[in-house]
Amino acid sequence: MLRWHVTAYGTHADGRLFRTARGGMAQESGYGEVWAGAREDVPSPAERETKLAKRPYDLRHAAVSTWLSSGVEPQLVAQRASHSVAVLFRVYAKFLKGGDEAANAKISARLQQRLGS
């Protein structure tokens, strides 16, 4: 959808993706109204009862957490999120749960490589 938006509307001269109809900066209040409407239309009724995507900024948390839990190197995730690695782990490490089995499999595979070579 983002690629479509850029193709359809381009970007502002200063690089912004979203702007008002007159080319101005979108205000926080405008985001909030649009977000609230979208949150009424898109998630299921059960999802709307949760904290899922309560604020637009929650999408950033979801993206960074997904990158980390997908195994992207923390230095790269921090760079993409414009964070230091320390901030990355302080803010997002709490979202990394349930990865023990996958981590143990990675460690075992690496040890087998070393023992086998």
C-alpha positions as CSV (number, residue, x, y, z in Angstrom):
1,M,0.0,0.0,0.0
2,L,2.9,2.4,0.8
3,R,4.5,1.8,-2.6
4,W,1.1,2.4,-4.3
5,H,0.7,5.7,-2.3
6,V,4.2,6.9,-3.4
7,T,3.4,6.0,-7.0
8,A,0.0,7.6,-7.0
9,Y,0.9,10.8,-5.0
10,G,4.7,11.0,-5.0
11,T,6.5,12.7,-2.1
12,H,6.7,16.3,-1.0
13,A,9.9,18.2,-1.9
14,D,11.1,17.7,1.7
15,G,10.5,13.9,1.5
16,R,7.3,13.7,3.4
17,L,5.0,10.9,2.2
18,F,1.8,12.3,3.6
19,R,0.5,15.9,3.4
20,T,-2.7,17.8,3.5
21,A,-4.7,18.6,0.3
22,R,-2.9,21.9,0.1
23,G,0.5,20.4,0.6
24,G,0.9,21.3,4.3
25,M,2.1,19.1,7.1
26,A,-0.5,16.7,8.4
27,Q,-1.4,17.6,12.0
28,E,-1.5,15.1,14.8
29,S,-5.2,15.7,15.4
30,G,-5.9,14.7,11.8
31,Y,-4.0,11.5,12.1
32,G,-5.9,10.7,15.3
33,E,-9.3,11.1,13.6
34,V,-8.3,9.1,10.6
35,W,-6.7,6.4,12.8
36,A,-9.8,6.1,15.0
37,G,-12.0,5.7,11.9
38,A,-9.7,3.1,10.4
39,R,-9.5,1.2,13.7
40,E,-13.3,1.0,13.7
41,D,-13.4,-0.4,10.2
42,V,-10.4,-2.7,9.9
43,P,-9.8,-4.9,13.1
44,S,-12.4,-7.4,14.2
45,P,-14.6,-6.5,17.1
46,A,-12.5,-8.7,19.4
47,E,-9.3,-7.0,18.2
48,R,-10.8,-3.5,18.8
49,E,-11.2,-4.5,22.5
50,T,-7.5,-5.0,22.8
51,K,-4.6,-2.5,22.7
52,L,-3.7,-3.6,19.2
53,A,-2.7,-0.6,17.2
54,K,-4.4,1.9,19.6
55,R,-2.1,4.7,18.2
56,P,-0.4,5.1,14.9
57,Y,3.0,4.9,16.7
58,D,2.2,1.3,17.7
59,L,2.9,0.3,14.1
60,R,6.6,1.4,14.6
61,H,6.7,-0.9,17.7
62,A,5.2,-3.7,15.7
63,A,7.7,-3.3,12.8
64,V,10.8,-3.1,15.0
65,S,9.6,-6.1,17.1
66,T,8.9,-8.1,14.0
67,W,12.4,-7.3,12.6
68,L,14.0,-8.4,15.9
69,S,11.9,-11.6,16.3
70,S,12.6,-12.5,12.6
71,G,16.3,-12.7,13.4
72,V,17.5,-9.5,11.8
73,E,20.8,-8.4,13.4
74,P,20.2,-5.9,16.2
75,Q,22.7,-3.4,14.8
76,L,20.7,-3.3,11.5
77,V,17.4,-3.0,13.3
78,A,18.7,-0.2,15.4
79,Q,20.0,1.6,12.4
80,R,16.7,1.3,10.5
81,A,14.8,2.4,13.5
82,S,17.2,5.3,14.2
83,H,18.0,4.0,17.6
84,S,21.1,2.9,19.4
85,V,21.4,-0.8,20.1
86,A,21.0,0.0,23.9
87,V,17.7,1.8,23.3
88,L,16.6,-1.0,21.0
89,F,17.0,-3.6,23.7
90,R,15.7,-1.4,26.5
91,V,12.5,-0.6,24.6
92,Y,11.9,-3.7,22.5
93,A,13.6,-6.7,24.2
94,K,10.4,-7.3,26.2
95,F,8.7,-8.3,23.0
96,L,11.1,-11.1,22.3
97,K,9.5,-14.0,24.0
98,G,9.2,-17.7,23.1
99,G,12.3,-17.9,21.0
100,D,14.2,-20.4,23.2
101,E,13.5,-23.4,20.9
102,A,14.6,-21.5,17.8
103,A,17.7,-20.1,19.6
104,N,18.7,-23.5,20.8
105,A,18.4,-24.9,17.3
106,K,20.6,-22.2,15.9
107,I,23.2,-22.8,18.6
108,S,23.1,-26.5,18.0
109,A,23.5,-26.1,14.2
110,R,26.5,-23.8,14.6
111,L,28.1,-26.2,17.1
112,Q,27.6,-29.1,14.6
113,Q,29.2,-27.0,11.9
114,R,32.2,-26.4,14.0
115,L,32.5,-30.0,15.1
116,G,32.0,-31.3,11.6
117,S,34.6,-29.1,10.0
